[in-house]
Amino acid sequence: MTPAARLAAAIDLLDAILEGAPAERALTNWARANRYAGSGDRAAVRDHVFDALRCRGSFAALGGSLSGRGLILGLCRAEGRDPTALFTGEGHAPAVLNDAEARHLASAAPPREELLTSDWPEWLLPQLRADLGADFAPVSEAMQARAPVFLRANLAKTTRDGAAQALAAEGIETQPHPLADTALEVTAGARKIAQSQAYAQGLVELQDAASQAMLQLVDLAPGARVLDYCAGGGGKALALAAAFPKAQITAHDIDAGRMRDIAPRAKRAGAKITLAEPGKVTGQYDLVLVDAPCSGAGTWRRTPEAKWRLAPARLAELVALQAEILSHAAGLVAPGGRLCYMTCSLLDVENAAQIAAFTARGGWESTAHLRLTPCDGADGFFGAVLSRI
């Protein structure tokens, strides 16, 4: 595919997504229907689509319309590419610019601050400004860029340096990241990870550096009973198993389907993780980890579609669900144990305010917390450790 043909494909996909089609499904269906597209073509089209979704507001302003075509014109303008050389109408290229498009592209671009704020849902802007304070502008700018790819070195099998060397031998370049002593930022060869021997042998796992940093809030004694209450795919359970190999780790999620990958991932990592029956976890634990369902605002660089689909009613539902989960999880903490609450959100209502409301009900106090934003180099994340009073 030519660069222009890739843009044309992205335009069609974005139109479908703007009409309600899930982005991943649209991309999968496109790839199946266009078998001629090679891996490089698929990757490029995917990047165009996600860049446009990430910067939907600013690209629409730069390109002149909230449409697939307007977003890709905005992408070209943001990247300093001449759209007239790509929008030629020849072969599989997008149609030539019409007069209105040409006039818009020749006009002055909106102010930088206006472009930054337009890449957040408008209804959420007051809350984000209040919650982020002086960090609002730098976080907004960071959220326009693609998220880095991070790996967690599995200390049960290797060291961080050992993992980096194994990856380098397969053409995957990394560098240590300061947020966690297990974190490796991939600087080249990210698309080789899934097929690499280092990954197949369990030397590394895909996990954001901020997520890894959150786990450094806790320390576990040998034999400690740990419950990952909202385990999902088990990323944090696996990280805890590697850091504390003598801990007894149980993973639980209300949806059994979310946990289907835990067993094979644990086998690859050389970890022992017990799976609890969904919705029926019992007993008491020295640490109950709650990585709560949330807006995911800290990860919207990776999942930009979710940013535009979030609505006030859904955020309110999530906040209520988090409070309910915290209350139930607290009942599973053994005497002298701890409760650790986490979200990948930037919003105070899901983070510090949620903890303040929980501790205000009595019986618990927050003993440690950590708040990270994309300005720290990874996803936005929040974590707090709670102990009984």
Protein Blocks (a to p, Z undefined) as FASTA:
>chain_A
ZZklmmmmmmmmmmmmmnopafklmmmmmmmmmmmlcfklmmmmmmmmmmmmmmmmmmmm
mnopacfklmmmmmmmmnopafklmmnopajbccdddfklmmmmmpccddfklmmmmmpc
fklmmmmmmmnmmmmmmmmmmmmpccdddddddfklmcfklmmmmmmmnopacdddfkbc
kbccdfehklmmmmpmklmnopaccddfklmmmmmmpccdehiacddfblmnommmmmmm
mmmmmbccddddfblklmmmmmmmmmmnopacddddehiagcjdfbdcdddddehlmmmm
mmmmlmmmpcfklmmmmmmmmmmmmmmmmmmpcghiacddddddfbfklmmmmmmmmmmn
goiacfbdcdddfknopacddddddddZZ
